[in-house]
Amino acid sequence: IKVVSWNLMGLERIAVEARTSAALDHLRERFGESPSHLIIMFQEVTSRVIRAIMDHPWAQRHFILSNIEGPVSRFHDTPGSDSFVLREIDWQAGHYCTLILVSRALPILDCFRVPLTTRMARDVLVVDIWSDSAQSNSQHDVLRLCTTHLESLYDKPGMYRPGQLARISDILKGVPGVPGSGRVIGGLVGGDMNSIEKEEHEYHRAPEIVLNDVWEDIPPPSPPVLKPFKKDLTYGRDRGNTWGYQSKGPRGRKRLDKFFYTGSLLTVPVAEAQDTVGRLGRMGVGLKTEADVWELDLWVSDHFAITVGIKVRAPHVEQGALGSSP
């Protein structure tokens, strides 16, 4: 299975339909007119983004959408006096969300959302795919594929993102109490992890999380040493950067977008990627589109897309032993 994750910058209202269509056109050019076993995870999806995806012929022909509307708020009722019932909110929906496009060739067993502790309407969108691998022991063994958009902006130390990632880890591992169908034999989450501070690149190692970062599957090369005022023409490739090059005004350049995984999975590079370091590929680098109504040449997104291939790992096979395309 080939997986793509991309923050579409849906909150930027200018030409959002044209930019969404250009993103899909870019993916079609990379993966071909008839992609097979492809999953696309989008973040920062608004109602206008959803409409643009639903109107795109390539998406219509080859993918099933996880949702055609955003999630709704969750409430619980608290009985009061004199038959009065107080409705209290548990999780407040926002005006943007996540969305997953699943290849029609893949057998979907379940799709659901799990709310996170948040101030910004963040949750986890989950799709369970039946595993037909020879290494699967049961007709109910599943691969769990998730996307998320962790809390944005500068987080007070340990306030939101670590707890959100710990909850995602439980979901990927199928711990008791997590919804879903079947036995989870492997899980992967892709999304905008908003790793703003340097120490956040260590969160996945915490004992309450313990996930693998695809970027670390093969030790990355040493970043090039640039002379003063020399531009990095690789857009931070050797740092795995995904943000800060296509933003309004100067921004700190960071590796915000990531894939984490666990269980019986092997990761492999995707040949269709625009560039690749180790097993992690990037797309949408330098990608612009024309918006006729504004007569502007716009970045499709301020984020690069990331991509990786996954396989079910055979017993006693070490990571990287399988070299064929996913």
Secondary structure per residue as TSV (DSSP state, phi and psi in degrees):
chain	resnum	aa	ss	phi	psi
A	1	I	-	360.0	133.7
A	2	K	E	-102.1	133.8
A	3	V	E	-124.8	135.5
A	4	V	E	-122.2	140.9
A	5	S	E	-128.2	136.4
A	6	W	E	-153.6	123.7
A	7	N	E	-82.2	116.7
A	8	L	-	-87.9	2.7
A	9	M	-	56.3	44.8
A	10	G	T	-68.3	-18.9
A	11	L	T	-75.2	-15.2
A	12	E	-	-81.7	108.1
A	13	R	-	-75.4	-20.9
A	14	I	T	-65.1	120.1
A	15	A	T	52.8	38.7
A	16	V	H	-64.1	-35.0
A	17	E	H	-67.2	-42.7
A	18	A	H	-65.4	-39.4
A	19	R	H	-69.1	-39.0
A	20	T	H	-63.7	-44.7
A	21	S	H	-62.3	-38.7
A	22	A	H	-66.2	-36.9
A	23	A	H	-62.3	-44.2
A	24	L	H	-66.9	-38.0
A	25	D	H	-60.9	-41.6
A	26	H	H	-62.4	-44.3
A	27	L	H	-65.9	-38.0
A	28	R	H	-63.7	-40.4
A	29	E	H	-65.1	-35.5
A	30	R	H	-78.1	-42.8
A	31	F	H	-98.0	-9.1
A	32	G	-	98.3	165.0
A	33	E	S	-66.9	-29.7
A	34	S	S	-126.4	75.0
A	35	P	-	-71.1	150.7
A	36	S	-	-126.2	138.9
A	37	H	S	54.6	49.3
A	38	L	E	-115.9	135.3
A	39	I	E	-124.4	130.6
A	40	I	E	-118.5	123.7
A	41	M	E	-108.6	124.6
A	42	F	E	-115.4	142.7
A	43	Q	E	-119.9	165.4
A	44	E	E	55.7	56.8
A	45	V	E	-103.3	122.5
A	46	T	-	-105.6	176.3
A	47	S	H	-61.5	-33.6
A	48	R	H	-68.8	-36.6
A	49	V	H	-64.3	-44.8
A	50	I	H	-60.3	-43.9
A	51	R	H	-62.1	-40.6
A	52	A	H	-64.7	-38.2
A	53	I	H	-66.2	-44.3
A	54	M	H	-65.9	-25.8
A	55	D	H	-86.3	-8.7
A	56	H	-	-82.7	123.0
A	57	P	H	-58.0	-39.2
A	58	W	H	-64.3	-42.9
A	59	A	H	-66.0	-39.9
A	60	Q	H	-61.5	-42.4
A	61	R	H	-75.1	-34.6
A	62	H	H	-118.3	-4.3
A	63	F	E	-134.2	151.9
A	64	I	E	-105.1	134.0
A	65	L	E	-91.9	139.5
A	66	S	S	-66.3	-30.3
A	67	N	-	-160.6	149.2
A	68	I	S	-114.4	3.6
A	69	E	S	-139.9	161.0
A	70	G	-	-74.6	165.9
A	71	P	-	-67.3	160.9
A	72	V	-	-108.8	157.9
A	73	S	-	-64.7	153.0
A	74	R	E	-112.7	137.4
A	75	F	E	-130.0	164.7
A	76	H	E	-137.7	152.6
A	77	D	E	-98.9	133.8
A	78	T	E	-115.0	115.0
A	79	P	E	-62.0	138.1
A	80	G	-	-116.3	-166.0
A	81	S	S	-81.3	156.8
A	82	D	T	55.2	44.2
A	83	S	T	64.1	14.8
A	84	F	-	-82.0	134.2
A	85	V	E	-118.1	123.6
A	86	L	E	-92.9	124.0
A	87	R	E	-95.6	115.6
A	88	E	E	-110.6	144.1
A	89	I	E	-87.1	135.3
A	90	D	E	-98.1	-36.0
A	91	W	E	-151.8	123.5
A	92	Q	-	-95.6	118.4
A	93	A	-	-69.7	152.7
A	94	G	-	-108.5	-170.4
A	95	H	S	-100.2	13.2
A	96	Y	-	-147.0	162.6
A	97	C	E	-157.0	-164.4
A	98	T	E	-113.3	164.4
A	99	L	E	-154.6	145.0
A	100	I	E	-124.0	132.7
A	101	L	E	-103.0	124.3
A	102	V	E	-115.0	129.8
A	103	S	E	-53.8	137.1
A	104	R	T	-62.8	-16.5
A	105	A	T	-78.5	-11.0
A	106	L	S	-97.5	133.8
A	107	P	-	-82.0	109.9
A	108	I	E	-86.4	127.3
A	109	L	E	-97.9	-31.6
A	110	D	E	-160.2	156.5
A	111	C	E	-151.0	127.5
A	112	F	E	-160.3	167.2
A	113	R	E	-116.3	147.6
A	114	V	E	-123.7	120.3
A	115	P	E	-69.9	150.0
A	116	L	-	-111.1	159.0
A	117	T	S	-69.1	120.1
A	118	T	-	-161.4	157.5
A	119	R	S	-104.7	-5.2
A	120	M	S	-125.5	28.9
A	121	A	-	59.9	38.3
A	122	R	-	-90.5	144.0
A	123	D	E	-149.5	-175.2
A	124	V	E	-120.2	127.0
A	125	L	E	-99.5	125.6
A	126	V	E	-119.7	134.3
A	127	V	E	-126.2	125.5
A	128	D	E	-99.8	126.2
A	129	I	E	-111.7	132.9
A	130	W	E	-65.7	132.8
A	131	S	-	-93.5	118.1
A	132	D	-	-103.8	19.5
A	133	S	-	-66.9	151.4
A	134	A	T	-63.6	-20.2
A	135	Q	T	-83.1	-7.6
A	136	S	-	-81.9	133.8
A	137	N	-	-94.2	-8.7
A	138	S	S	-144.9	150.4
A	139	Q	T	-68.4	-9.5
A	140	H	T	-105.4	8.1
A	141	D	E	-71.4	135.4
A	142	V	E	-131.5	153.5
A	143	L	E	-98.8	130.1
A	144	R	E	-104.6	119.3
A	145	L	E	-118.4	126.1
A	146	C	E	-130.3	157.1
A	147	T	E	-135.3	153.9
A	148	T	E	-154.4	166.8
A	149	H	E	-135.5	95.9
A	150	L	-	-66.0	162.5
A	151	E	-	-46.5	135.6
A	152	S	-	-89.2	171.9
A	153	L	S	67.7	-178.2
A	154	Y	-	-72.5	122.0
A	155	D	-	-93.0	132.2
A	156	K	-	-58.5	143.9
A	157	P	T	-46.9	115.3
A	158	G	T	71.4	16.1
A	159	M	S	-76.9	-47.0
A	160	Y	S	-128.7	-56.3
A	161	R	H	-60.6	-40.3
A	162	P	H	-60.8	-44.0
A	163	G	H	-65.6	-37.4
A	164	Q	H	-63.3	-42.7
A	165	L	H	-68.3	-34.5
A	166	A	H	-64.0	-41.0
A	167	R	H	-64.2	-40.5
A	168	I	H	-62.8	-39.8
A	169	S	H	-58.1	-44.0
A	170	D	H	-60.7	-41.0
A	171	I	H	-64.8	-44.2
A	172	L	H	-63.7	-31.1
A	173	K	H	-90.7	-4.6
A	174	G	T	63.9	41.0
A	175	V	-	-66.4	157.0
A	176	P	T	-54.4	139.5
A	177	G	T	96.0	-12.8
A	178	V	-	-86.2	133.7
A	179	P	-	-62.6	170.8
A	180	G	-	129.6	168.9
A	181	S	S	-115.3	133.9
A	182	G	S	84.9	-177.2
A	183	R	E	-96.2	122.8
A	184	V	E	-79.6	116.4
A	185	I	E	-99.6	-11.2
A	186	G	E	-171.1	146.5
A	187	G	E	-141.6	147.6
A	188	L	E	-139.0	136.8
A	189	V	E	-120.7	135.6
A	190	G	E	-125.5	146.8
A	191	G	E	165.1	-173.8
A	192	D	E	-86.7	102.9
A	193	M	-	-87.8	-4.6
A	194	N	-	49.9	44.7
A	195	S	-	-78.2	80.3
A	196	I	-	-78.9	-42.9
A	197	E	S	-92.5	150.1
A	198	K	G	-57.0	-40.6
A	199	E	G	-66.9	-16.7
A	200	E	G	-69.7	-17.1
A	201	H	G	-74.8	-1.4
A	202	E	G	-105.9	-6.3
A	203	Y	G	-56.3	-38.2
A	204	H	G	-67.7	-12.6
A	205	R	G	-88.1	-10.7
A	206	A	S	-59.0	144.7
A	207	P	T	-59.9	-25.8
A	208	E	T	-85.4	0.1
A	209	I	T	-119.7	-68.8
A	210	V	-	51.1	74.2
A	211	L	-	-123.8	159.0
A	212	N	E	-94.8	136.4
A	213	D	E	-98.2	120.2
A	214	V	G	-55.4	-35.2
A	215	W	G	-58.3	-28.0
A	216	E	G	-95.5	-0.1
A	217	D	S	-60.6	-35.8
A	218	I	S	-124.7	126.8
A	219	P	-	-53.9	124.5
A	220	P	-	-69.2	156.1
A	221	P	-	-69.6	164.2
A	222	S	-	-69.6	132.7
A	223	P	-	-60.7	147.5
A	224	P	-	-66.6	147.0
A	225	V	-	-91.0	116.0
A	226	L	-	-97.1	143.2
A	227	K	-	-71.2	155.9
A	228	P	T	-53.2	132.8
A	229	F	T	70.2	7.5
A	230	K	-	-85.6	134.8
A	231	K	-	-80.8	139.5
A	232	D	-	-81.7	101.7
A	233	L	T	-74.5	-7.1
A	234	T	T	-93.0	0.7
A	235	Y	S	54.6	44.3
A	236	G	S	68.7	28.5
A	237	R	G	-56.2	-46.5
A	238	D	G	-76.5	-3.9
A	239	R	G	-104.3	-5.8
A	240	G	T	71.7	19.2
A	241	N	-	-64.1	145.4
A	242	T	-	-130.0	0.4
A	243	W	B	-152.7	149.2
A	244	G	S	111.3	-5.3
A	245	Y	S	-102.0	-20.2
A	246	Q	S	-125.3	35.5
A	247	S	S	-105.6	163.6
A	248	K	S	-72.9	120.3
A	249	G	S	74.3	173.2
A	250	P	-	-69.3	133.3
A	251	R	-	-135.0	153.7
A	252	G	-	-66.6	133.4
A	253	R	-	-90.7	125.6
A	254	K	B	-140.7	162.5
A	255	R	-	-98.5	83.6
A	256	L	-	-86.6	-31.6
A	257	D	E	-98.4	133.0
A	258	K	E	-145.4	161.1
A	259	F	E	-116.4	129.2
A	260	F	E	-116.3	148.2
A	261	Y	E	-148.7	167.1
A	262	T	E	-155.9	166.1
A	263	G	E	84.9	-155.6
A	264	S	S	-87.0	60.8
A	265	L	E	-119.0	143.7
A	266	L	E	-109.2	139.6
A	267	T	E	-104.9	143.1
A	268	V	E	-138.8	151.1
A	269	P	-	-68.9	153.9
A	270	V	-	-103.7	123.0
A	271	A	T	-63.9	-26.4
A	272	E	T	-79.1	-5.2
A	273	A	-	-61.7	152.7
A	274	Q	S	-71.8	-42.0
A	275	D	E	-147.9	159.0
A	276	T	E	-141.3	136.8
A	277	V	E	-126.6	122.6
A	278	G	T	63.9	-120.9
A	279	R	T	-108.3	0.4
A	280	L	E	-101.5	125.5
A	281	G	E	-106.7	160.1
A	282	R	E	-125.5	151.8
A	283	M	E	-139.8	168.6
A	284	G	-	71.9	17.1
A	285	V	T	-77.1	120.0
A	286	G	T	73.8	14.6
A	287	L	-	-82.4	125.1
A	288	K	E	-125.4	164.8
A	289	T	E	-142.8	157.0
A	290	E	E	-92.6	137.0
A	291	A	E	-115.0	100.9
A	292	D	T	-60.2	-39.8
A	293	V	T	-65.8	-29.2
A	294	W	T	-99.7	-11.3
A	295	E	T	53.9	46.0
A	296	L	E	-122.4	153.0
A	297	D	E	-106.5	106.3
A	298	L	E	-112.0	148.3
A	299	W	E	-65.3	138.0
A	300	V	S	-65.2	-40.8
A	301	S	-	-153.4	158.8
A	302	D	S	-83.1	-5.8
A	303	H	B	-107.7	147.6
A	304	F	-	-81.8	153.6
A	305	A	E	-82.1	154.7
A	306	I	E	-122.7	154.0
A	307	T	E	-147.8	149.5
A	308	V	E	-154.6	156.6
A	309	G	E	-105.6	146.5
A	310	I	E	-130.5	146.8
A	311	K	E	-135.8	158.5
A	312	V	E	-78.5	129.5
A	313	R	-	-81.9	131.3
A	314	A	-	-71.2	152.0
A	315	P	T	-55.6	136.1
A	316	H	T	69.2	12.4
A	317	V	-	-97.4	126.1
A	318	E	-	-79.0	156.4
A	319	Q	T	-55.8	132.2
A	320	G	T	91.8	-2.3
A	321	A	-	-74.5	-22.7
A	322	L	-	-99.2	127.1
A	323	G	-	-115.2	-3.0
A	324	S	S	-78.7	168.4
A	325	S	-	-68.5	149.5
A	326	P	-	-69.2	360.0
